[in-house]
Amino acid sequence: MIFPIVDVVQSYLWLVLLCVVLYLLWFVTTTGTRYWQCVHLPYIEGRPIVGNFLDAVLMRKSIFDLTDELYVDERVRDSALFGISKLMTPTLVLRDPELIKQVLIKDAAFFCNRSMCTDPHGDQIGYYNLLMIRNPAWKQLRSYLTPSLSLSKIKQMYRLVDQVGADMVASLDALPEVRARVRETEFKELCARFTTDVIASTFFGMQANCLKDENSEFRYYGRKIFDYGPARGLTMASFFFAPELVPYLRLKLFPRDTEAFLKAIIEQEIARREKTGESRGDFIDSMIALKNNNATLGVTEKIPIKGDILVAQAATFYMASFETTSSVLSFALYELIRHPEIQSQLREEIRLIIRKYGQDIPYEAYANEMPYLGTVISETARLYPVLPFIERKCTLPEGSTGYKLEPFHDYIIPNHMPVLIPIYAIHRDPKYFPDPERFDPERFSKENLDQIQPCTYMPFGVGPRTCLGSHFGTLQIKIALVKLLAKYRIDRSASTPEVLTYRKNAFTLNSNEGLYAELADDPLGM
């Protein structure tokens, strides 16, 4: 009889062990939710392991739609801030503009770093750039790069952008007519080719010819950066959800073949200019100056800005510039198609500028004399910000107890905690933008600007880490819209989508639908 008793005891012990393991697994994987329960802050309960991002991890829902649902959840909609779980990591979400202003502007020194990160040792091109690098090296790098995108530099590059705009119209003129004086095109791809040609010309001093050649290498490799297949999507998600694992998984910000392509063309162009002495006053010239002046990054360890670190600057501007600019431009065209009355008003403003200057519109006119054009772009960026949120990491001196939110709240943000500001959701909050789904450029007219509360409109970020290239990107969009609308009236086609849905596997705003339209020849005369 002793053997059955031993078997029962062993089975019981195995059952107890299994229960203990399951409990420990549950305990570890629900860290985020249990933390928020302990600090008595409004929160949205997350699932084990995946936290509040199950639908994003499984690519069942766009991260834009997901963060918007969290923002309006009835459990937190009346709270200035609330807690979620980024996988197993407790993460704070700020909803109140005054809190956002306090964190991102007044005390930006403590929230300058992003929580997402790449490996500084195994991926120098992915890390040593303004997107990923952390303080204090970020502040040094920003000071080095700011002059390359100053207003005077942008003015110098204006003619290059203007020429690409003319090339874009020429490429459309070459399309076959679907009927008399009417052509059809898809704007997402057109805008991506336009912005890629602009970046190649202004930053690299090269002719990418994307508008003329659909097989251009520049466009091919640019497309691969944002072509989120399963492997690429998992890589990009890892930078945000699990940056601490990135070095062990040997992940890179750029696909390896894209990195090799960009490294080759940038190094070749730098070598060519150093050999010939050619100077164009562009971004590559700025990089050569940094190299020749022995610029370094770091406080204790001085890292020279040469080799891969030099390549990183041009490569990242290439990635960031063409995606953000082409996205806003294509969505602007989509809204102008849907609202012909707004398009007519904008074309009238352009007609008056052409009457004043002819077809050779100067830089100053784009900068100062087309206010309605500016409002159209601002309203597009409100409705369609490129990123779903601004994300930061609380970074205090070691040993600090945390960041106090007083007088706004008694909660203390622990050191190293991720903080999210859901700009897509805030931009569509009726509290700050009445009838938020309506495309209304008048929100940003001179008469109405004072009604927009600070830190409720943040398409390019806010505070010292705001987008360095925002002015240059805006100039590109202005030139493209003026060139297009001066020649064509842009109308709906049978393929124009009524409603847009967003890609579920992308961290930037990208519609599933193609943005088709008809182009009717209707030049604006004198």
C-alpha positions in Angstrom: 0.0 0.0 0.0 3.0 2.3 0.4 3.5 2.8 -3.3 0.1 4.3 -4.1 0.6 6.7 -1.1 4.0 7.8 -2.5 2.5 8.3 -6.0 -0.3 10.5 -4.5 2.2 12.6 -2.5 4.4 13.0 -5.6 1.4 14.0 -7.7 0.4 16.5 -5.0 3.9 18.0 -4.9 4.0 18.3 -8.7 0.6 20.0 -8.6 1.8 22.5 -5.9 4.9 23.2 -7.9 2.9 23.8 -11.0 0.6 26.2 -9.1 3.7 28.1 -7.7 5.2 28.4 -11.2 1.9 29.6 -12.7 1.5 32.1 -9.9 5.1 33.4 -10.3 4.5 33.6 -14.0 1.3 35.6 -13.5 3.0 37.8 -10.8 5.9 38.7 -13.1 3.8 39.2 -16.3 1.3 41.5 -14.6 3.8 43.9 -13.0 2.4 46.9 -14.8 -1.2 46.5 -13.6 -0.3 45.6 -10.1 1.9 48.7 -9.9 -1.0 51.0 -10.8 -3.2 49.3 -8.3 -0.7 50.0 -5.6 -0.2 53.7 -6.4 -4.0 54.4 -6.7 -3.8 56.2 -10.0 -6.5 55.8 -12.6 -5.4 53.0 -14.9 -6.5 50.6 -17.6 -5.8 47.0 -16.7 -3.5 45.2 -19.0 -3.2 41.5 -19.9 -0.3 39.3 -18.8 2.9 39.8 -20.9 1.3 42.0 -23.5 -0.1 44.7 -21.2 -2.5 47.0 -23.1 -1.0 46.4 -26.5 -2.3 42.9 -27.4 -4.1 44.1 -30.5 -1.0 46.0 -31.6 1.4 43.1 -30.9 -0.9 40.7 -32.9 -1.3 43.4 -35.6 -5.0 43.2 -35.3 -5.4 46.9 -34.8 -3.6 50.1 -35.8 -1.6 51.5 -32.9 -3.2 54.9 -33.7 -6.7 53.4 -33.2 -5.5 51.5 -30.1 -4.1 54.6 -28.3 -7.2 56.6 -29.2 -9.4 53.9 -27.6 -7.2 54.0 -24.5 -7.5 57.8 -24.4 -11.3 57.8 -24.5 -11.8 54.8 -22.2 -14.5 55.6 -19.6 -12.2 54.5 -16.8 -9.7 57.4 -17.5 -11.4 59.9 -19.7 -11.8 62.4 -16.9 -8.3 62.0 -15.6 -5.3 64.3 -16.3 -3.1 61.2 -16.4 -3.5 57.5 -16.2 -1.5 54.3 -16.2 -1.2 51.5 -18.7 1.3 48.6 -19.3 3.7 48.6 -22.2 4.0 44.8 -22.2 5.1 44.3 -18.6 6.4 47.9 -18.0 4.2 50.4 -16.1 3.8 53.4 -18.4 2.3 56.8 -17.7 0.0 58.5 -20.2 -0.5 62.3 -19.9 -3.8 63.8 -21.1 -3.8 67.3 -19.6 -2.1 70.1 -21.7 -0.8 71.8 -18.6 0.9 68.6 -17.4 2.3 68.0 -20.9 3.7 71.6 -20.9 5.2 71.0 -17.5 6.9 67.8 -18.5 8.0 68.5 -22.1 8.8 72.2 -21.9 9.4 73.5 -18.4 11.2 70.4 -17.1 12.3 69.0 -20.5 15.7 68.3 -19.1 14.3 65.4 -17.2 12.3 64.0 -20.1 14.7 64.6 -23.0 15.4 60.9 -23.7 13.1 58.5 -25.6 12.4 55.1 -24.0 12.7 53.4 -27.4 16.3 52.7 -28.3 18.7 50.8 -30.5 22.0 49.2 -29.7 24.8 51.9 -29.6 27.5 49.2 -30.0 26.0 46.9 -32.6 24.0 49.5 -34.6 25.9 52.8 -34.7 24.0 54.1 -37.7 20.7 53.3 -36.0 21.7 54.8 -32.6 23.9 57.9 -33.2 21.2 60.1 -34.7 18.6 62.6 -33.4 15.9 60.0 -33.4 17.5 57.6 -30.9 20.5 59.0 -29.2 20.2 60.0 -25.6 21.4 62.9 -23.5 23.9 64.4 -23.1 25.2 63.3 -26.5 21.8 64.2 -28.0 22.2 67.9 -27.0 25.6 68.0 -28.5 24.5 66.4 -31.8 21.5 68.7 -32.0 23.7 71.7 -31.7 26.0 70.4 -34.5 23.1 69.7 -36.9 20.9 72.7 -36.3 22.9 75.0 -38.6 22.4 72.6 -41.5 18.7 73.2 -41.4 18.6 76.9 -40.4 16.2 79.2 -42.3 19.1 80.5 -44.4 20.2 77.0 -45.4 16.6 76.1 -46.3 16.4 79.3 -48.4 19.5 78.1 -50.3 17.9 74.7 -50.9 14.7 76.2 -52.1 15.5 76.2 -55.8 16.4 72.5 -55.7 13.1 71.7 -54.2 11.3 73.9 -56.7 13.0 72.0 -59.5 11.8 68.7 -58.1 8.3 70.1 -58.0 8.5 71.0 -61.7 9.7 67.4 -62.4 6.7 66.1 -60.5 4.3 68.1 -62.7 6.2 66.9 -65.8 5.8 63.3 -64.7 2.1 63.8 -64.4 1.8 65.5 -67.8 3.4 62.3 -69.2 0.5 60.1 -67.9 -2.0 58.8 -70.4 -5.4 60.6 -70.5 -8.4 58.7 -69.2 -10.5 61.2 -71.1 -9.9 64.5 -72.7 -7.5 66.6 -70.5 -8.0 64.3 -67.5 -5.4 61.9 -66.0 -5.6 59.6 -63.0 -2.8 59.0 -60.4 -2.3 57.6 -57.0 -0.9 60.2 -54.6 0.8 58.1 -51.9 3.4 56.8 -54.3 3.7 60.1 -56.1 4.3 62.0 -52.9 6.9 59.4 -51.7 8.8 59.7 -55.0 8.7 63.5 -54.8 10.1 63.7 -51.3 12.7 61.1 -52.0 13.9 63.1 -55.0 14.0 66.2 -52.8 16.1 64.5 -50.1 18.5 63.0 -52.6 19.0 66.4 -54.3 19.1 68.7 -51.2 20.8 66.4 -48.7 23.0 64.2 -50.8 23.6 66.3 -53.9 22.4 63.5 -56.2 19.7 62.9 -58.8 17.6 60.0 -57.6 15.2 60.3 -60.5 12.4 58.5 -58.6 9.7 60.6 -60.5 11.1 59.4 -63.8 12.2 55.9 -62.9 9.9 53.7 -60.8 12.9 51.3 -60.3 15.1 54.0 -58.8 17.4 52.5 -56.1 16.6 55.4 -53.8 12.9 54.6 -53.9 13.5 50.9 -53.6 15.5 51.1 -50.4 13.4 53.9 -49.0 10.3 51.7 -49.4 12.0 48.9 -47.6 12.5 51.0 -44.4 8.7 51.3 -44.0 7.7 48.0 -45.6 6.6 46.3 -42.4 6.4 42.7 -43.2 6.3 40.2 -40.2 10.1 40.3 -39.6 10.5 44.1 -40.1 7.3 44.8 -38.1 8.7 42.8 -35.2 12.0 44.6 -35.4 10.5 48.0 -35.2 8.1 47.0 -32.4 11.1 45.7 -30.4 12.7 49.2 -30.3 9.5 50.5 -28.6 8.3 47.6 -26.6 11.5 45.9 -25.5 14.5 48.1 -26.1 16.5 46.2 -23.5 16.4 43.1 -25.6 17.5 44.8 -28.9 21.3 44.3 -28.3 20.8 40.6 -27.6 18.6 40.1 -30.7 21.1 42.1 -32.8 18.4 44.2 -34.4 19.0 47.2 -36.6 17.0 50.4 -37.3 17.7 50.1 -41.0 17.3 46.9 -43.0 20.8 45.6 -43.6 20.8 46.0 -47.4 19.3 49.6 -47.1 22.0 50.4 -44.6 24.7 49.1 -47.0 23.2 51.2 -49.9 23.1 54.4 -47.9 26.5 53.9 -46.4 28.0 53.4 -49.9 26.4 56.4 -51.6 27.1 58.8 -48.6 30.7 57.8 -48.3 31.3 58.0 -52.0 29.8 61.4 -52.2 31.8 62.7 -49.3 35.0 61.2 -50.8 34.2 62.8 -54.2 33.7 66.2 -52.8 36.8 66.0 -50.6 38.8 65.1 -53.7 37.3 67.7 -56.1 36.8 70.5 -53.6 33.2 70.9 -54.7 30.9 72.7 -52.3 27.1 72.9 -52.7 26.2 74.4 -49.3 24.0 71.4 -48.5 23.8 68.7 -45.8 26.7 66.7 -47.1 28.9 69.8 -46.9 27.8 70.2 -43.3 28.8 66.6 -42.5 32.2 67.1 -44.1 32.7 70.2 -42.0 32.0 68.2 -38.8 34.4 65.6 -39.9 37.2 68.0 -40.7 36.7 70.0 -37.5 37.1 66.8 -35.4 33.7 67.1 -33.8 33.0 64.6 -31.1 30.1 63.2 -29.0 30.2 62.3 -25.4 31.4 63.7 -22.1 33.8 61.1 -20.7 34.4 59.1 -23.9 34.9 61.3 -26.9 33.4 59.7 -30.0 34.5 61.3 -33.3 31.8 62.1 -35.8 33.3 60.1 -38.6 32.6 56.8 -40.4 29.3 55.2 -39.4 28.3 58.0 -37.1 28.6 60.5 -40.0 26.6 58.2 -42.2 24.0 58.0 -39.4 23.1 61.7 -39.7 22.3 61.6 -43.5 20.7 58.2 -43.3 18.3 59.2 -40.6 17.3 62.5 -42.2 16.6 60.4 -45.3 14.3 58.1 -43.4 12.6 60.7 -41.3 12.2 63.4 -44.0 10.6 61.5 -46.8 8.2 59.5 -44.7 6.8 62.4 -42.6 6.6 64.9 -45.5 5.1 62.5 -48.0 2.5 61.3 -45.5 1.3 64.9 -44.7 1.4 65.8 -48.4 -0.7 62.8 -49.5 -3.3 63.3 -46.8 -3.5 67.0 -47.7 -4.3 66.1 -51.3 -6.9 63.6 -50.1 -8.7 66.2 -48.0 -8.6 68.7 -50.9 -10.2 66.1 -53.1 -13.0 65.6 -50.5 -13.5 69.3 -50.0 -13.6 71.0 -53.4 -14.6 74.3 -51.8 -11.4 74.4 -49.8 -9.4 73.4 -52.9 -11.0 76.3 -54.8 -10.2 78.8 -52.1 -6.6 77.6 -52.0 -6.3 77.7 -55.8 -7.5 81.3 -55.7 -4.8 82.2 -53.3 -2.2 80.6 -55.6 -3.7 82.4 -58.6 -3.1 85.7 -56.9 0.5 84.8 -56.2 1.0 83.8 -59.8 -0.5 87.1 -60.9 2.0 88.9 -58.7 5.1 86.9 -59.5 4.4 84.8 -62.5 5.4 81.1 -62.5 8.8 81.8 -60.8 7.5 82.2 -57.2 10.2 83.4 -54.8 11.0 81.7 -51.5 9.6 84.7 -49.5 6.2 84.2 -51.1 6.0 80.6 -49.8 7.2 81.7 -46.4 5.0 84.8 -45.9 2.4 85.4 -48.5 0.1 82.3 -48.6 -1.5 82.1 -45.2 -4.4 79.8 -46.4 -1.9 77.3 -47.7 -0.3 77.2 -44.2 -3.7 76.6 -42.6 -4.4 73.7 -44.9 -1.1 72.0 -44.0 -1.6 72.7 -40.3 -5.1 71.2 -40.3 -3.8 68.1 -42.2 -1.1 67.6 -39.7 -3.7 67.9 -36.9 -5.9 65.2 -38.4 -3.1 63.0 -39.6 0.0 63.3 -37.4 2.7 61.0 -38.5 3.2 59.4 -35.1 0.5 58.2 -32.6 2.2 59.6 -29.6 5.3 61.4 -28.3 7.2 59.0 -26.0 9.7 60.0 -23.4 11.6 58.4 -20.5 11.9 60.0 -17.0 15.6 60.5 -16.6 16.7 61.9 -13.2 20.1 61.8 -11.4 20.7 58.3 -9.9 19.3 58.1 -6.3 16.5 60.5 -7.0 13.1 59.5 -5.5 11.3 60.6 -8.7 9.7 63.5 -10.5 7.0 65.4 -8.6 4.0 66.5 -10.6 2.9 69.1 -8.0 1.0 71.4 -8.1 -0.9 69.5 -10.8 -1.0 66.1 -9.2 0.5 64.4 -6.1 1.8 61.4 -8.2 5.6 61.1 -8.4 7.0 59.6 -11.6 9.7 57.0 -10.8 13.0 57.4 -12.5 13.2 55.6 -15.9 9.4 55.3 -16.3 8.2 55.6 -19.9 5.8 58.5 -20.5 3.4 58.7 -23.5 1.6 61.8 -24.9 -1.1 60.5 -27.3 -1.0 63.3 -29.9 -3.3 61.6 -32.4 -6.0 61.3 -29.7 -5.5 64.8 -28.4 -5.7 66.2 -31.9 -9.1 64.6 -32.2 -10.5 65.5 -28.8 -13.6 67.7 -29.1 -12.6 69.4 -25.9 -9.7 71.1 -27.8 -10.9 71.0 -31.4 -14.7 71.2 -31.8 -16.1 68.8 -34.4 -12.7 67.2 -34.6 -13.3 64.9 -37.5 -14.1 67.8 -39.8 -11.4 69.1 -42.0 -11.4 72.9 -41.3 -8.3 74.9 -42.1 -9.9 78.0 -40.5 -9.0 76.6 -37.1 -5.5 77.8 -37.9 -6.3 81.2 -39.3 -4.7 84.2 -37.7 -8.0 85.1 -36.1 -8.5 81.7 -34.5 -4.9 80.8 -33.5 -5.3 82.1 -30.0 -8.2 79.6 -29.4 -5.8 76.7 -29.7 -4.6 75.7 -26.3 -0.8 75.2 -25.9 0.2 71.6 -26.0 -2.9 70.4 -27.8 -1.4 70.6 -31.2 1.9 68.8 -31.5 2.4 67.1 -34.9 6.2 67.9 -34.8 6.6 67.3 -31.1 7.0 70.0 -28.5 9.9 71.3 -26.4 13.6 71.1 -27.2 13.3 67.7 -28.9 10.8 69.0 -31.5 11.4 67.9 -35.1 14.5 69.7 -36.5 13.3 69.4 -40.1 9.8 70.7 -39.6 10.4 74.0 -41.5 12.1 72.2 -44.4 9.3 69.6 -44.6 6.7 72.3 -44.6 8.4 74.0 -47.5 8.4 70.8 -49.5 4.7 70.4 -48.9 4.0 74.0 -49.9 5.9 73.8 -53.1 4.3 70.4 -54.1 0.8 71.7 -53.5 1.4 75.0 -55.3 2.9 73.2 -58.3 0.1 70.7 -58.5 -2.8 73.1 -57.9 -1.4 75.8 -60.3 -1.7 73.2 -63.1 -4.5 70.9 -62.2 -7.9 70.7 -60.5 -7.8 67.6 -58.4 -11.1 65.6 -58.4 -12.5 62.4 -57.1 -12.0 59.3 -59.2 -13.9 56.0 -59.1 -11.0 54.7 -56.9 -11.0 57.5 -54.4 -11.7 55.9 -51.0 -14.7 57.3 -49.0 -13.2 56.3 -45.6 -9.6 55.6 -44.7 -8.4 52.8 -42.5 -4.8 52.6 -41.2 -2.2 49.9 -41.5 -2.1 47.6 -38.5 1.6 46.8 -38.8 3.0 50.3 -39.0 4.2 52.8 -36.4 3.7 55.7 -38.8 0.3 56.8 -40.1 -0.3 55.0 -43.4 -3.6 54.3 -45.0 -4.5 50.8 -46.3 -6.2 52.4 -49.3 -4.5 54.0 -52.2 -5.2 57.7 -52.5 -6.4 57.9 -56.1 -7.6 61.1 -57.9 -8.3 62.6 -61.3 -6.2 65.5 -62.5 -8.1 67.9 -64.7 -5.9 70.3 -66.8 -6.9 73.7 -65.5 -3.9 76.0 -65.4 -4.2 79.1 -63.2 -3.5 82.1 -65.6 -2.6 85.6 -64.9 
